[in-house]
Amino acid sequence: MIAALARFIDWFGLQALSLRMARLDGENPRVEEAIRFVNGPDFIPRESQPARLEFVPEKQGLHFRFPSPRPSGFAENDVVPGRLYRCAGRWQDRPTIILLHGAGDFVNHRFRFPWIARHCNRLRFNAATLVLPYHFQRRPRRSEPLNRPDYLRAAETTAQAVAEIRAMAGWLLAEGCPSVALWGISYGGWLSGLTVCNDSRLGAAVLTVPPVRLHRTAAEVILRPGIREDWRAQRPALDVLNRTRLNLTHSRPAIPKGNILLIECLHDLFVAKDPIEELWQAWDQPEIWRLPHGHLSFMAKPGLTARVLRWLSARTTNQTQ
């Protein structure tokens, strides 16, 4: 793709995102509390129990839900909805790919993921999708407290998301699936990275344009002056938090590097390429694909889904034999 076009699409997307953002309100962002929580044993515990899935019969058994293993106190957010796209026949004998959407990424979750799932089924993979915490139908009706920076809540949300991903993987493995892989996009890619650093049961992981660490690198291209200044004001706190495990470069994967794929976009305005290069080095140079696209335009790259699924097949199929 032409670099200028890829950057313009990302630039336009960032302006649209900034229109939905609230200004800082002067409340305590709880940075110190977040650091203590992330550095403590309760952030991502060693043990993980399988999810307790309940399927919705009136939707052909495709839709499921389960109680979050890390309740947040918001009733809407404490039930995890998802979909399981099974292979024909005895689906438990086939590997499963868990697809993880980005922050606010309704387009991928609602439209692209079902298409990818059908492609998975044709290649004899199961596919599963989850709604991540505070997204879509999980967003509480009274969500005003969620609109301001609160780093402790952000860390707790991260812990909740990782716990739910691990619980879903545990359920699939308990059902007999020989291998479970993660494919996360943007925020979902970052969560995939945190998960594979804490769970050796996973067979493979694809991290597509992952943020790697907490950042506000796009602040300079935001046109709204107030939001631009607010993003700049958060940088000192983010720099401190990035010295913790929230920065993927400070952890190491619990699975072999040969089973990890990084996908970087060279013209990305949402996620700078330099942190992904740092992650590639920190993780001992797993396979990386560098695409001439932006954060949003890569989704239109022809053949990318088939290429990723071939890559996953080579890793997960070997584990079933």
Secondary structure, DSSP 8 states (H G I E B T S, - for coil): --HHHHHHHHHHHHHHHHHT----------HHHHHHHHHSTTSS-S-------EE-GGGTTTEEEEE-SS--S-TGGGEEEEEEE--SS-GGGS-EEEEE--TT-HHIIIIIHHHHHHHHHHTT-EEEEE--TTSGGGS-SS-GGGGS--HHHHHHHHHHHHHHHHHHHHHHHHHT-S-EEEEEETHHHHHHHHHHTT-TT--EEEEES---S---GGGGG---HHHHHHHHHTHHHHHHHTTSTTSGGGS--SS-GGGEEEEEETT-SSS-HHHHHHHHHHTT--EEEEESS-TTGGGG-TTHHHHHHHHHHHHHHHHT-
